[in-house]
């Protein structure tokens, strides 16, 4: 595995993973973008298959949390 600093595409993927605005505004689109991005990183050779699977696992966990956060937000402010 190459050093992350030498892989700006991977840095961009991680930036999207931590983009709370995108995650909270549109959890499903955010999740789909992360999965698509992981596949693109694999196809372009930036990551190997194991790294791709790890990225997808992060996306899956983040999606579950994003949906929980969306429900919590709606319960806290039903008129939002």
DSSP file (Angstrom, degrees, kcal/mol; ACC not computed):
  #  RESIDUE AA STRUCTURE BP1 BP2  ACC     N-H-->O    O-->H-N    N-H-->O    O-->H-N    TCO  KAPPA ALPHA  PHI   PSI    X-CA   Y-CA   Z-CA
    1    1 A X              0   0    0      0, 0.0     2,-0.1     0, 0.0     3,-0.1   0.000 360.0 360.0 360.0 133.4    0.0    0.0    0.0
    2    2 A X        -     0   0    0     44,-0.3     2,-0.1     1,-0.1     5,-0.1  -0.387 360.0 -86.0 -76.0 158.6    1.3    3.4   -0.9
    3    3 A X    >   -     0   0    0      1,-0.1     3,-1.7    -2,-0.1     4,-0.2  -0.450  35.3-127.7 -63.3 135.8    1.5    6.3    1.6
    4    4 A X  G >  S+     0   0    0      1,-0.3     3,-2.1     2,-0.2     7,-0.3   0.836 107.4  63.8 -56.4 -35.2   -1.9    8.1    1.7
    5    5 A X  G 3  S+     0   0    0      1,-0.3    -1,-0.3     5,-0.1     3,-0.2   0.775 100.4  53.2 -62.0 -24.3   -0.1   11.4    1.1
    6    6 A X  G <  S+     0   0    0     -3,-1.7     2,-0.4     1,-0.2    -1,-0.3   0.401 101.0  66.4 -89.1   2.6    0.9   10.1   -2.3
    7    7 A X    X>  +     0   0    0     -3,-2.1     4,-1.9    -4,-0.2     3,-0.8  -0.704  55.5 172.2-124.9  79.3   -2.7    9.2   -3.2
    8    8 A X  H 3> S+     0   0    0     -2,-0.4     4,-2.3     1,-0.3     5,-0.2   0.812  79.3  60.5 -60.2 -29.2   -4.7   12.5   -3.5
    9    9 A X  H 3> S+     0   0    0      2,-0.2     4,-1.8     1,-0.2    -1,-0.3   0.889 105.6  47.6 -64.4 -37.7   -7.7   10.6   -4.8
   10   10 A X  H <> S+     0   0    0     -3,-0.8     4,-2.4     2,-0.2    -2,-0.2   0.883 109.5  53.2 -69.8 -38.2   -7.8    8.6   -1.6
   11   11 A X  H  X S+     0   0    0     -4,-1.9     4,-2.1    -7,-0.3    -2,-0.2   0.904 108.1  51.2 -60.6 -40.5   -7.5   11.8    0.4
   12   12 A X  H  X S+     0   0    0     -4,-2.3     4,-2.1     2,-0.2    -2,-0.2   0.888 107.9  52.3 -64.3 -39.0  -10.5   13.2   -1.5
   13   13 A X  H  X S+     0   0    0     -4,-1.8     4,-2.1     1,-0.2    -2,-0.2   0.937 110.6  47.4 -62.1 -45.3  -12.5   10.0   -0.7
   14   14 A X  H  X S+     0   0    0     -4,-2.4     4,-1.6     1,-0.2    -1,-0.2   0.848 108.0  56.1 -66.0 -33.1  -11.7   10.4    3.0
   15   15 A X  H  < S+     0   0    0     -4,-2.1    -1,-0.2     1,-0.2    -2,-0.2   0.904 108.4  47.7 -63.7 -40.1  -12.7   14.1    2.8
   16   16 A X  H >< S+     0   0    0     -4,-2.1     3,-1.4     1,-0.2    -2,-0.2   0.897 107.1  57.3 -66.6 -38.7  -16.1   13.1    1.4
   17   17 A X  H 3< S+     0   0    0     -4,-2.1    -1,-0.2     1,-0.3    -2,-0.2   0.867 112.0  41.4 -58.0 -37.0  -16.4   10.5    4.2
   18   18 A X  T 3< S+     0   0    0     -4,-1.6     2,-1.5    -5,-0.1    -1,-0.3   0.288  81.4 117.0 -97.2  10.5  -16.0   13.2    6.8
   19   19 A X    <>  -     0   0    0     -3,-1.4     4,-2.5     1,-0.2     5,-0.2  -0.628  40.6-178.5 -80.2  90.7  -18.2   15.8    5.0
   20   20 A X  H  > S+     0   0    0     -2,-1.5     4,-2.8     1,-0.2     5,-0.3   0.829  76.3  57.7 -63.4 -33.4  -20.9   16.1    7.6
   21   21 A X  H  > S+     0   0    0      2,-0.2     4,-2.4     1,-0.2    -1,-0.2   0.955 111.6  40.7 -61.9 -49.4  -22.9   18.6    5.6
   22   22 A X  H  > S+     0   0    0      2,-0.2     4,-2.3     1,-0.2     8,-0.3   0.922 116.1  51.6 -62.7 -45.5  -23.2   16.2    2.7
   23   23 A X  H  < S+     0   0    0     -4,-2.5    -2,-0.2     1,-0.2    -1,-0.2   0.910 115.8  39.5 -60.1 -45.0  -23.8   13.3    5.0
   24   24 A X  H  < S+     0   0    0     -4,-2.8     3,-0.4    -5,-0.2    -1,-0.2   0.851 116.6  49.2 -77.4 -34.3  -26.6   15.0    6.9
   25   25 A X  H  < S+     0   0    0     -4,-2.4    -2,-0.2    -5,-0.3    -1,-0.2   0.859 133.6   6.5 -73.1 -35.0  -28.3   16.7    4.0
   26   26 A X     X  +     0   0    0     -4,-2.3     4,-2.8    -5,-0.2     5,-0.2  -0.542  64.7 174.4-151.2  76.2  -28.4   13.6    1.8
   27   27 A X  H  > S+     0   0    0     -3,-0.4     4,-2.3     1,-0.2     5,-0.2   0.863  82.9  48.8 -56.5 -39.8  -27.3   10.3    3.5
   28   28 A X  H  > S+     0   0    0      2,-0.2     4,-2.5     1,-0.2    -1,-0.2   0.914 113.6  44.6 -70.5 -41.7  -28.3    8.1    0.6
   29   29 A X  H  > S+     0   0    0      2,-0.2     4,-2.5     1,-0.2    -2,-0.2   0.901 113.5  52.0 -67.1 -40.1  -26.5   10.2   -2.1
   30   30 A X  H  X S+     0   0    0     -4,-2.8     4,-2.0    -8,-0.3    -2,-0.2   0.926 111.6  46.8 -59.3 -46.3  -23.5   10.5    0.2
   31   31 A X  H  X S+     0   0    0     -4,-2.3     4,-2.4    -5,-0.2    -2,-0.2   0.922 111.9  49.6 -62.9 -46.8  -23.4    6.8    0.7
   32   32 A X  H  X S+     0   0    0     -4,-2.5     4,-2.6     1,-0.2     5,-0.2   0.894 110.1  51.6 -61.5 -40.0  -23.7    6.1   -3.1
   33   33 A X  H  X S+     0   0    0     -4,-2.5     4,-2.6     2,-0.2    -1,-0.2   0.893 109.5  49.9 -64.5 -39.5  -21.0    8.5   -3.9
   34   34 A X  H  X S+     0   0    0     -4,-2.0     4,-2.4     2,-0.2    -2,-0.2   0.926 112.5  46.5 -64.8 -44.4  -18.6    6.9   -1.4
   35   35 A X  H  X S+     0   0    0     -4,-2.4     4,-2.1     2,-0.2    -2,-0.2   0.928 114.6  46.8 -64.1 -44.4  -19.3    3.4   -2.8
   36   36 A X  H  X S+     0   0    0     -4,-2.6     4,-2.3     1,-0.2    -1,-0.2   0.906 111.9  51.7 -62.6 -41.7  -18.9    4.6   -6.4
   37   37 A X  H  X S+     0   0    0     -4,-2.6     4,-2.4    -5,-0.2    -2,-0.2   0.894 107.5  51.7 -63.0 -40.7  -15.7    6.4   -5.4
   38   38 A X  H  X S+     0   0    0     -4,-2.4     4,-2.0     1,-0.2    -1,-0.2   0.913 110.4  49.2 -62.3 -42.3  -14.3    3.3   -3.8
   39   39 A X  H  X S+     0   0    0     -4,-2.1     4,-2.7     1,-0.2    -2,-0.2   0.894 110.8  50.2 -63.5 -39.5  -15.0    1.4   -7.0
   40   40 A X  H  X S+     0   0    0     -4,-2.3     4,-2.0     2,-0.2     6,-0.3   0.886 108.1  52.7 -66.6 -38.5  -13.3    4.1   -9.0
   41   41 A X  H  <>S+     0   0    0     -4,-2.4     5,-1.9     2,-0.2     6,-1.3   0.890 112.1  46.3 -63.6 -38.2  -10.2    4.0   -6.8
   42   42 A X  H ><5S+     0   0    0     -4,-2.0     3,-1.3     4,-0.2    -2,-0.2   0.942 111.9  50.0 -66.5 -48.1  -10.0    0.2   -7.3
   43   43 A X  H 3<5S+     0   0    0     -4,-2.7    -2,-0.2     1,-0.3    -1,-0.2   0.828 112.1  48.1 -62.0 -32.5  -10.5    0.5  -11.1
   44   44 A X  T 3<5S-     0   0    0     -4,-2.0    -1,-0.3    -5,-0.2    -2,-0.2   0.483 114.6-115.5 -89.0  -1.9   -7.8    3.1  -11.3
   45   45 A X  T < 5S+     0   0    0     -3,-1.3    -3,-0.2    -4,-0.4    -2,-0.1   0.582  81.1 122.6  82.3   9.6   -5.3    1.1   -9.2
   46   46 A X  S   <S+     0   0    0     -5,-1.9     2,-0.3    -6,-0.3   -44,-0.3   0.877  81.9  19.5 -70.7 -36.8   -5.2    3.6   -6.4
   47   47 A X  S    S-     0   0    0     -6,-1.3    -2,-0.2    -9,-0.1     2,-0.1  -0.889  80.0-124.6-127.1 159.8   -6.3    0.9   -3.9
   48   48 A X     >  -     0   0    0     -2,-0.3     4,-2.6    -3,-0.1     5,-0.2  -0.410  41.6 -90.2 -94.0 179.3   -6.3   -2.8   -4.0
   49   49 A X  H  > S+     0   0    0      1,-0.2     4,-2.3     2,-0.2     5,-0.2   0.882 126.3  50.4 -60.3 -40.9   -9.3   -5.1   -3.5
   50   50 A X  H  > S+     0   0    0      2,-0.2     4,-2.0     1,-0.2    -1,-0.2   0.916 111.8  47.7 -64.8 -42.5   -8.8   -5.3    0.3
   51   51 A X  H  > S+     0   0    0      2,-0.2     4,-2.4     1,-0.2    -2,-0.2   0.897 110.1  53.3 -64.3 -39.6   -8.5   -1.5    0.6
   52   52 A X  H  X S+     0   0    0     -4,-2.6     4,-2.5     1,-0.2    -2,-0.2   0.923 108.6  49.1 -60.9 -44.3  -11.6   -1.1   -1.5
   53   53 A X  H  X S+     0   0    0     -4,-2.3     4,-2.0     1,-0.2    -1,-0.2   0.881 110.1  51.7 -63.3 -37.5  -13.6   -3.4    0.8
   54   54 A X  H  X S+     0   0    0     -4,-2.0     4,-2.0     2,-0.2    -1,-0.2   0.899 109.6  49.6 -65.6 -39.9  -12.3   -1.5    3.8
   55   55 A X  H  X S+     0   0    0     -4,-2.4     4,-2.3     1,-0.2    -2,-0.2   0.917 110.3  50.3 -63.7 -42.7  -13.5    1.8    2.3
   56   56 A X  H  X S+     0   0    0     -4,-2.5     4,-2.5     1,-0.2    -1,-0.2   0.863 107.4  54.0 -64.6 -34.9  -16.9    0.3    1.5
   57   57 A X  H  X S+     0   0    0     -4,-2.0     4,-2.4     2,-0.2    -1,-0.2   0.904 108.3  49.6 -65.2 -40.2  -17.1   -0.9    5.1
   58   58 A X  H  X S+     0   0    0     -4,-2.0     4,-2.5     1,-0.2    -2,-0.2   0.912 111.1  50.0 -61.7 -41.6  -16.4    2.6    6.3
   59   59 A X  H  X S+     0   0    0     -4,-2.3     4,-2.3     2,-0.2    -2,-0.2   0.904 110.2  50.0 -63.3 -41.8  -19.1    3.9    3.9
   60   60 A X  H  X S+     0   0    0     -4,-2.5     4,-2.2     2,-0.2    -2,-0.2   0.929 112.7  45.9 -64.0 -45.6  -21.6    1.3    5.2
   61   61 A X  H  X S+     0   0    0     -4,-2.4     4,-2.0     1,-0.2    -1,-0.2   0.898 113.3  49.9 -64.0 -40.1  -21.0    2.2    8.8
   62   62 A X  H  X S+     0   0    0     -4,-2.5     4,-2.5    -5,-0.2    -1,-0.2   0.872 108.5  53.0 -65.2 -37.4  -21.2    5.9    8.1
   63   63 A X  H  X S+     0   0    0     -4,-2.3     4,-2.5     2,-0.2     5,-0.2   0.925 107.5  50.7 -65.2 -44.2  -24.5    5.4    6.2
   64   64 A X  H  X S+     0   0    0     -4,-2.2     4,-2.0     1,-0.2    -1,-0.2   0.926 113.4  45.8 -58.9 -44.5  -26.0    3.6    9.2
   65   65 A X  H  X S+     0   0    0     -4,-2.0     4,-2.7     1,-0.2    -1,-0.2   0.884 110.3  54.3 -65.8 -37.9  -24.9    6.5   11.5
   66   66 A X  H  X S+     0   0    0     -4,-2.5     4,-2.3     2,-0.2    -2,-0.2   0.904 108.7  48.1 -63.7 -41.0  -26.2    9.1    9.0
   67   67 A X  H  X S+     0   0    0     -4,-2.5     4,-2.2     2,-0.2    -1,-0.2   0.905 111.7  49.7 -66.8 -40.0  -29.6    7.5    8.9
   68   68 A X  H  X S+     0   0    0     -4,-2.0     4,-2.7    -5,-0.2    -2,-0.2   0.917 111.2  49.6 -62.3 -42.2  -29.7    7.4   12.7
   69   69 A X  H  X S+     0   0    0     -4,-2.7     4,-2.5     2,-0.2    -2,-0.2   0.886 109.1  52.3 -63.5 -39.1  -28.7   11.0   12.9
   70   70 A X  H  X S+     0   0    0     -4,-2.3     4,-2.2     2,-0.2    -1,-0.2   0.910 111.6  46.1 -64.4 -41.9  -31.4   11.9   10.4
   71   71 A X  H  X S+     0   0    0     -4,-2.2     4,-2.6     2,-0.2     5,-0.2   0.936 112.8  49.9 -65.1 -46.3  -34.1   10.2   12.5
   72   72 A X  H  X S+     0   0    0     -4,-2.7     4,-2.3     1,-0.2    -2,-0.2   0.898 111.1  49.9 -59.4 -40.6  -32.8   11.8   15.6
   73   73 A X  H  X S+     0   0    0     -4,-2.5     4,-1.9     2,-0.2    -1,-0.2   0.904 111.1  48.4 -64.6 -42.2  -32.9   15.2   14.0
   74   74 A X  H  < S+     0   0    0     -4,-2.2    -2,-0.2     2,-0.2    -1,-0.2   0.891 112.4  48.6 -67.0 -39.3  -36.4   14.7   12.8
   75   75 A X  H  < S+     0   0    0     -4,-2.6     3,-0.5     1,-0.2    -2,-0.2   0.900 112.3  48.8 -66.5 -40.4  -37.6   13.5   16.2
   76   76 A X  H  < S+     0   0    0     -4,-2.3     2,-0.2     1,-0.3    -2,-0.2   0.835 131.2  17.2 -68.9 -32.4  -35.9   16.5   17.9
   77   77 A X    ><  +     0   0    0     -4,-1.9     3,-2.0    -5,-0.2    -1,-0.3  -0.656  66.1 177.9-142.8  81.9  -37.5   19.0   15.4
   78   78 A X  T 3  S+     0   0    0     -3,-0.5    -1,-0.1     1,-0.3    -3,-0.1   0.718  82.0  57.0 -60.7 -21.8  -40.4   17.5   13.5
   79   79 A X  T 3         0   0    0      1,-0.2    -1,-0.3    -5,-0.0    -5,-0.1   0.482 360.0 360.0 -88.8  -1.7  -41.1   20.8   11.7
   80   80 A X    <         0   0    0     -3,-2.0    -1,-0.2    -6,-0.2    -2,-0.1   0.491 360.0 360.0 -71.5 360.0  -37.6   20.9   10.2
